[in-house]
Amino acid sequence: MTLGWILVGLAAACLLWGIVLFNRLVARRNHAKEAWSGIDVQLKRRHDLLPKLVETVKAYAGYEREVLRETVDARATAPSPARAAAENALTGRLRELLAVVEAYPELKANNSYLDLQAQITDAEEQIQFARRYFNGTVRELNILVDSFPSNLVARLFGFAPMAYFEIELATQRQSPALPFR
């Protein structure tokens, strides 16, 4: 009789342990989804600002049409399924566009441009913060999914590690080199 109660107690403890781990996994997954939503909000803000910036620069930058076109194209492809890669490409194009502006002193003095540049700089900083938060929440989820004994519950309920939001190429970490004529 006592052995039966011990087994029931152990089964109850294992069930309770499984419930606690399951709830932690769900919480971590939801934090990661929330963090991605934060990135999405900032990317939307950047996407709303880019057409204004491109239009402002177009008036001054006659021969840099290719950089402008590529920036607009990168913005157009960003909502695709490969979202992180598309956003990294857009970031590179935006950096090139801002570097082109250096050749136009009168544009750099334009109040509309300066305001847009400040807003985009702020949006880029917010995107960076949101990416860091996202990667931190993904790290916490991945630790639970990969470490023992929580990995047993994770496998049982189909939790999988999530991918970090990363810069793909080392060249994207560097300032763009643009030849000026």
PASEBA-1860 file (N, C-alpha, C; in nm, 3 decimals):
! residues 181
1> MTLGWILV> 0.081/-0.119/0.000/0.000/0.000/0.000/0.086/0.127/0.000 ~ 0.190/0.130/0.084/0.279/0.245/0.090/0.354/0.264/-0.041 ~ 0.395/0.152/-0.103/0.464/0.158/-0.232/0.374/0.220/-0.338 ~ 0.247/0.190/-0.333/0.150/0.246/-0.427/0.141/0.397/-0.413 ~ 0.138/0.446/-0.289/0.132/0.590/-0.266/0.261/0.659/-0.309 ~ 0.371/0.592/-0.290/0.500/0.648/-0.335/0.501/0.660/-0.487 ~ 0.454/0.556/-0.555/0.449/0.560/-0.702/0.353/0.668/-0.751 ~ 0.239/0.681/-0.686/0.143/0.787/-0.723/0.207/0.923/-0.700
9> GLAAACLL> 0.276/0.940/-0.590/0.345/1.066/-0.559/0.452/1.098/-0.663 ~ 0.530/0.997/-0.701/0.633/1.018/-0.805/0.570/1.053/-0.939 ~ 0.462/0.985/-0.974/0.393/1.014/-1.099/0.337/1.156/-1.098 ~ 0.281/1.195/-0.984/0.227/1.332/-0.972/0.340/1.435/-0.981 ~ 0.454/1.407/-0.918/0.568/1.498/-0.923/0.621/1.510/-1.066 ~ 0.629/1.397/-1.138/0.674/1.400/-1.278/0.577/1.478/-1.365 ~ 0.448/1.459/-1.344/0.347/1.531/-1.419/0.356/1.680/-1.391 ~ 0.369/1.717/-1.266/0.382/1.858/-1.228/0.508/1.917/-1.290
17> WGIVLFNR> 0.618/1.844/-1.284/0.744/1.889/-1.345/0.725/1.911/-1.495 ~ 0.658/1.817/-1.563/0.632/1.830/-1.706/0.547/1.952/-1.738 ~ 0.447/1.977/-1.655/0.360/2.093/-1.675/0.439/2.222/-1.660 ~ 0.522/2.230/-1.558/0.604/2.350/-1.536/0.698/2.374/-1.654 ~ 0.765/2.270/-1.701/0.856/2.285/-1.815/0.781/2.323/-1.942 ~ 0.666/2.260/-1.964/0.585/2.294/-2.081/0.547/2.442/-2.077 ~ 0.502/2.490/-1.962/0.463/2.631/-1.949/0.583/2.725/-1.970 ~ 0.700/2.686/-1.924/0.820/2.768/-1.948/0.852/2.773/-2.096
25> LVARRNHA> 0.840/2.660/-2.165/0.866/2.657/-2.309/0.766/2.745/-2.385 ~ 0.640/2.736/-2.348/0.537/2.819/-2.412/0.567/2.967/-2.387 ~ 0.602/3.001/-2.264/0.633/3.140/-2.232/0.751/3.191/-2.313 ~ 0.856/3.111/-2.323/0.974/3.153/-2.402/0.941/3.169/-2.550 ~ 0.862/3.075/-2.603/0.822/3.085/-2.743/0.739/3.212/-2.765 ~ 0.650/3.242/-2.674/0.568/3.362/-2.688/0.650/3.490/-2.673 ~ 0.752/3.487/-2.587/0.842/3.603/-2.577/0.916/3.624/-2.710 ~ 0.959/3.515/-2.772/1.028/3.526/-2.901/0.934/3.582/-3.008
33> KEAWSGID> 0.809/3.537/-3.009/0.712/3.590/-3.105/0.687/3.739/-3.081 ~ 0.677/3.776/-2.955/0.657/3.916/-2.921/0.778/3.999/-2.965 ~ 0.897/3.944/-2.945/1.019/4.014/-2.986/1.023/4.032/-3.138 ~ 0.981/3.929/-3.212/0.977/3.943/-3.358/0.877/4.050/-3.397 ~ 0.767/4.058/-3.326/0.667/4.162/-3.352/0.728/4.300/-3.332 ~ 0.813/4.314/-3.229/0.882/4.441/-3.207/0.973/4.478/-3.323 ~ 1.042/4.380/-3.379/1.125/4.404/-3.497/1.035/4.446/-3.612 ~ 0.925/4.377/-3.629/0.832/4.405/-3.738/0.780/4.549/-3.732
41> VQLKRRHD> 0.747/4.596/-3.613/0.698/4.734/-3.597/0.803/4.833/-3.645 ~ 0.927/4.811/-3.604/1.034/4.904/-3.644/1.065/4.894/-3.793 ~ 1.057/4.772/-3.849/1.080/4.758/-3.993/0.971/4.829/-4.071 ~ 0.848/4.821/-4.024/0.737/4.893/-4.089/0.763/5.043/-4.086 ~ 0.810/5.091/-3.973/0.843/5.233/-3.960/0.950/5.272/-4.062 ~ 1.053/5.188/-4.074/1.159/5.216/-4.170/1.105/5.212/-4.311 ~ 1.020/5.114/-4.341/0.963/5.103/-4.476/0.876/5.223/-4.510 ~ 0.810/5.280/-4.411/0.729/5.400/-4.435/0.817/5.522/-4.461
49> LLPKLVET> 0.933/5.527/-4.401/1.023/5.642/-4.419/1.104/5.636/-4.548 ~ 1.136/5.516/-4.595/1.224/5.504/-4.712/1.173/5.573/-4.838 ~ 1.046/5.559/-4.875/1.002/5.629/-4.997/1.021/5.781/-4.987 ~ 0.999/5.836/-4.869/1.019/5.981/-4.849/1.165/6.017/-4.867 ~ 1.254/5.935/-4.811/1.397/5.962/-4.824/1.441/5.951/-4.969 ~ 1.395/5.847/-5.037/1.433/5.827/-5.177/1.385/5.944/-5.262 ~ 1.263/5.991/-5.241/1.211/6.105/-5.318/1.292/6.231/-5.291 ~ 1.331/6.252/-5.166/1.412/6.370/-5.132/1.548/6.363/-5.199
57> VKAYAGYE> 1.610/6.246/-5.198/1.743/6.231/-5.256/1.737/6.237/-5.409 ~ 1.630/6.185/-5.468/1.617/6.185/-5.614/1.633/6.324/-5.673 ~ 1.582/6.423/-5.606/1.591/6.560/-5.657/1.735/6.607/-5.669 ~ 1.823/6.553/-5.589/1.962/6.596/-5.588/2.056/6.499/-5.659 ~ 2.026/6.372/-5.654/2.120/6.269/-5.698/2.082/6.219/-5.837 ~ 2.121/6.290/-5.939/2.087/6.251/-6.075/2.154/6.125/-6.122 ~ 2.280/6.108/-6.097/2.350/5.994/-6.156/2.356/5.872/-6.065 ~ 2.303/5.879/-5.945/2.302/5.764/-5.857/2.170/5.688/-5.865
65> REVLRETV> 2.106/5.691/-5.979/1.975/5.625/-5.997/1.981/5.475/-5.963 ~ 2.093/5.412/-5.991/2.105/5.268/-5.965/2.094/5.238/-5.816 ~ 2.161/5.316/-5.733/2.154/5.296/-5.589/2.010/5.318/-5.542 ~ 1.945/5.421/-5.594/1.805/5.448/-5.556/1.715/5.332/-5.598 ~ 1.735/5.283/-5.721/1.651/5.173/-5.769/1.672/5.048/-5.685 ~ 1.797/5.017/-5.653/1.826/4.898/-5.573/1.770/4.912/-5.431 ~ 1.770/5.034/-5.377/1.711/5.055/-5.244/1.562/5.028/-5.248 ~ 1.495/5.081/-5.350/1.351/5.058/-5.363/1.322/4.910/-5.387
73> DARATAPS> 1.403/4.845/-5.471/1.385/4.701/-5.496/1.405/4.619/-5.369 ~ 1.505/4.652/-5.290/1.529/4.580/-5.165/1.413/4.600/-5.069 ~ 1.356/4.718/-5.067/1.240/4.745/-4.982/1.121/4.663/-5.030 ~ 1.104/4.650/-5.159/0.990/4.577/-5.214/0.998/4.427/-5.184 ~ 1.119/4.372/-5.175/1.132/4.228/-5.152/1.131/4.194/-5.004 ~ 1.137/4.293/-4.916/1.148/4.265/-4.773/1.034/4.183/-4.715 ~ 0.908/4.196/-4.758/0.803/4.113/-4.696/0.804/3.966/-4.738 ~ 0.902/3.923/-4.815/0.907/3.785/-4.860/0.932/3.689/-4.744
81> PARAAAEN> 0.918/3.557/-4.770/0.939/3.459/-4.661/1.080/3.464/-4.602 ~ 1.178/3.498/-4.679/1.316/3.507/-4.627/1.335/3.648/-4.570 ~ 1.256/3.680/-4.471/1.246/3.817/-4.419/1.380/3.871/-4.367 ~ 1.451/3.793/-4.289/1.576/3.842/-4.232/1.678/3.873/-4.341 ~ 1.690/3.787/-4.440/1.785/3.811/-4.549/1.746/3.935/-4.629 ~ 1.617/3.950/-4.655/1.570/4.067/-4.730/1.596/4.195/-4.651 ~ 1.573/4.190/-4.521/1.597/4.309/-4.438/1.746/4.342/-4.431 ~ 1.832/4.240/-4.428/1.975/4.266/-4.430/2.017/4.332/-4.561
89> ALTGRLRE> 1.958/4.288/-4.672/1.988/4.350/-4.802/1.941/4.495/-4.803 ~ 1.824/4.519/-4.748/1.771/4.655/-4.742/1.860/4.745/-4.657 ~ 1.909/4.693/-4.546/1.998/4.770/-4.461/2.124/4.810/-4.538 ~ 2.179/4.718/-4.614/2.298/4.749/-4.695/2.270/4.857/-4.798 ~ 2.156/4.847/-4.866/2.119/4.947/-4.966/2.097/5.083/-4.901 ~ 2.034/5.085/-4.785/2.009/5.211/-4.716/2.140/5.277/-4.677 ~ 2.237/5.198/-4.631/2.367/5.253/-4.595/2.436/5.312/-4.718 ~ 2.423/5.245/-4.833/2.482/5.298/-4.955/2.414/5.428/-4.996
97> LLAVVEAY> 2.282/5.432/-4.983/2.209/5.553/-5.019/2.253/5.670/-4.932 ~ 2.265/5.647/-4.803/2.309/5.754/-4.714/2.453/5.796/-4.743 ~ 2.536/5.703/-4.788/2.674/5.738/-4.823/2.677/5.823/-4.950 ~ 2.587/5.797/-5.045/2.579/5.877/-5.168/2.549/6.023/-5.137 ~ 2.468/6.045/-5.037/2.426/6.180/-4.999/2.546/6.267/-4.961 ~ 2.652/6.205/-4.913/2.771/6.282/-4.874/2.824/6.367/-4.989 ~ 2.797/6.330/-5.113/2.846/6.405/-5.228/2.762/6.529/-5.258 ~ 2.654/6.552/-5.183/2.563/6.663/-5.210/2.548/6.753/-5.088
105> PELKANNS> 2.636/6.853/-5.075/2.631/6.941/-4.958/2.496/7.013/-4.944 ~ 2.436/7.053/-5.057/2.308/7.124/-5.046/2.196/7.031/-4.996 ~ 2.206/6.903/-5.025/2.107/6.807/-4.975/2.126/6.786/-4.826 ~ 2.252/6.780/-4.784/2.280/6.760/-4.642/2.231/6.879/-4.559 ~ 2.210/6.994/-4.621/2.161/7.112/-4.551/2.008/7.124/-4.560 ~ 1.944/7.040/-4.639/1.799/7.044/-4.658/1.728/6.995/-4.532 ~ 1.636/7.077/-4.479/1.568/7.041/-4.354/1.486/6.913/-4.367 ~ 1.420/6.893/-4.480/1.340/6.771/-4.499/1.431/6.649/-4.493
113> YLDLQAQI> 1.543/6.659/-4.562/1.637/6.547/-4.562/1.692/6.521/-4.422 ~ 1.731/6.627/-4.353/1.788/6.612/-4.219/1.688/6.548/-4.123 ~ 1.562/6.589/-4.134/1.458/6.529/-4.050/1.440/6.381/-4.083 ~ 1.433/6.348/-4.212/1.419/6.208/-4.253/1.539/6.126/-4.209 ~ 1.658/6.182/-4.224/1.779/6.111/-4.183/1.776/6.083/-4.032 ~ 1.733/6.180/-3.954/1.724/6.159/-3.809/1.621/6.052/-3.775 ~ 1.508/6.053/-3.845/1.405/5.952/-3.820/1.453/5.812/-3.859 ~ 1.523/5.803/-3.972/1.574/5.673/-4.016/1.684/5.624/-3.922
121> TDAEEQIQ> 1.769/5.714/-3.877/1.873/5.677/-3.781/1.809/5.623/-3.654 ~ 1.705/5.692/-3.607/1.633/5.644/-3.489/1.569/5.508/-3.515 ~ 1.508/5.491/-3.632/1.446/5.362/-3.666/1.551/5.252/-3.670 ~ 1.667/5.279/-3.727/1.774/5.179/-3.732/1.820/5.141/-3.591 ~ 1.831/5.239/-3.503/1.869/5.209/-3.364/1.763/5.123/-3.297 ~ 1.636/5.155/-3.320/1.527/5.076/-3.261/1.526/4.934/-3.317 ~ 1.556/4.921/-3.446/1.564/4.787/-3.507/1.677/4.708/-3.442 ~ 1.790/4.775/-3.420/1.904/4.708/-3.354/1.866/4.662/-3.214
129> FARRYFNG> 1.798/4.747/-3.138/1.754/4.708/-3.003/1.656/4.592/-3.010 ~ 1.563/4.600/-3.104/1.462/4.494/-3.118/1.527/4.362/-3.159 ~ 1.627/4.368/-3.247/1.698/4.246/-3.286/1.770/4.185/-3.167 ~ 1.834/4.269/-3.085/1.903/4.219/-2.967/1.806/4.152/-2.870 ~ 1.691/4.215/-2.850/1.590/4.157/-2.761/1.540/4.025/-2.819 ~ 1.514/4.023/-2.949/1.468/3.901/-3.015/1.571/3.789/-2.997 ~ 1.696/3.820/-3.026/1.800/3.718/-3.013/1.815/3.669/-2.869 ~ 1.795/3.757/-2.770/1.799/3.715/-2.631/1.686/3.621/-2.596
137> TVRELNIL> 1.567/3.651/-2.646/1.454/3.562/-2.617/1.469/3.429/-2.690 ~ 1.523/3.433/-2.811/1.548/3.309/-2.885/1.653/3.226/-2.812 ~ 1.755/3.291/-2.760/1.859/3.220/-2.684/1.797/3.147/-2.565 ~ 1.711/3.216/-2.490/1.647/3.154/-2.373/1.560/3.035/-2.413 ~ 1.485/3.049/-2.522/1.405/2.938/-2.570/1.494/2.822/-2.613 ~ 1.598/2.852/-2.690/1.686/2.746/-2.739/1.758/2.673/-2.626 ~ 1.791/2.743/-2.519/1.854/2.677/-2.404/1.757/2.575/-2.346 ~ 1.631/2.614/-2.331/1.533/2.520/-2.277/1.510/2.402/-2.371
145> VDSFPSNL> 1.502/2.431/-2.501/1.476/2.325/-2.600/1.593/2.227/-2.607 ~ 1.714/2.276/-2.590/1.832/2.192/-2.609/1.887/2.128/-2.483 ~ 1.853/2.181/-2.365/1.916/2.129/-2.243/1.829/2.021/-2.176 ~ 1.899/1.932/-2.109/1.833/1.822/-2.038/1.790/1.872/-1.901 ~ 1.681/1.838/-1.853/1.576/1.747/-1.897/1.462/1.815/-1.973 ~ 1.468/1.949/-1.986/1.357/2.018/-2.054/1.347/1.979/-2.201 ~ 1.456/1.929/-2.259/1.450/1.886/-2.399/1.355/1.767/-2.416 ~ 1.336/1.688/-2.312/1.242/1.575/-2.321/1.100/1.626/-2.341
153> VARLFGFA> 1.062/1.726/-2.264/0.928/1.785/-2.278/0.918/1.859/-2.411 ~ 1.024/1.930/-2.449/1.024/2.003/-2.575/1.002/1.910/-2.693 ~ 1.073/1.798/-2.696/1.056/1.700/-2.804/0.916/1.642/-2.804 ~ 0.868/1.611/-2.687/0.736/1.551/-2.674/0.626/1.640/-2.731 ~ 0.640/1.771/-2.715/0.538/1.864/-2.761/0.577/1.941/-2.887 ~ 0.685/1.902/-2.952/0.721/1.959/-3.081/0.786/2.097/-3.079 ~ 0.847/2.135/-2.968/0.920/2.261/-2.964/1.054/2.242/-3.034 ~ 1.092/2.340/-3.114/1.219/2.333/-3.187/1.297/2.462/-3.163
161> PMAYFEIE> 1.430/2.456/-3.176/1.508/2.579/-3.164/1.469/2.678/-3.273 ~ 1.476/2.805/-3.241/1.448/2.911/-3.339/1.580/2.967/-3.389 ~ 1.576/3.028/-3.507/1.696/3.089/-3.566/1.711/3.232/-3.515 ~ 1.836/3.272/-3.497/1.868/3.409/-3.458/1.853/3.501/-3.577 ~ 1.832/3.628/-3.551/1.830/3.730/-3.656/1.974/3.779/-3.668 ~ 2.043/3.736/-3.775/2.186/3.763/-3.786/2.219/3.834/-3.916 ~ 2.332/3.901/-3.916/2.388/3.955/-4.038/2.452/3.837/-4.110 ~ 2.420/3.823/-4.238/2.466/3.704/-4.311/2.609/3.711/-4.358
169> LATQRQSP> 2.652/3.825/-4.406/2.785/3.837/-4.463/2.871/3.931/-4.380 ~ 2.996/3.899/-4.368/3.088/3.986/-4.294/3.096/4.124/-4.358 ~ 3.077/4.132/-4.490/3.084/4.262/-4.558/2.970/4.353/-4.517 ~ 2.859/4.298/-4.465/2.749/4.382/-4.420/2.781/4.452/-4.289 ~ 2.887/4.409/-4.222/2.928/4.472/-4.097/3.016/4.595/-4.123 ~ 3.058/4.613/-4.247/3.149/4.721/-4.281/3.074/4.832/-4.353 ~ 3.132/4.952/-4.349/3.073/5.062/-4.423/3.089/5.036/-4.571 ~ 2.991/5.075/-4.651/3.001/5.050/-4.794/3.107/5.142/-4.857
177> ALPFR> 3.178/5.089/-4.954/3.277/5.165/-5.029/3.213/5.203/-5.163 ~ 3.192/5.332/-5.184/3.130/5.376/-5.308/3.227/5.466/-5.383 ~ 3.252/5.435/-5.509/3.339/5.520/-5.588/3.262/5.644/-5.634 ~ 3.321/5.763/-5.618/3.259/5.885/-5.666/3.337/5.937/-5.784 ~ 3.264/5.989/-5.879/3.329/6.041/-6.001/3.360/6.188/-5.986
END
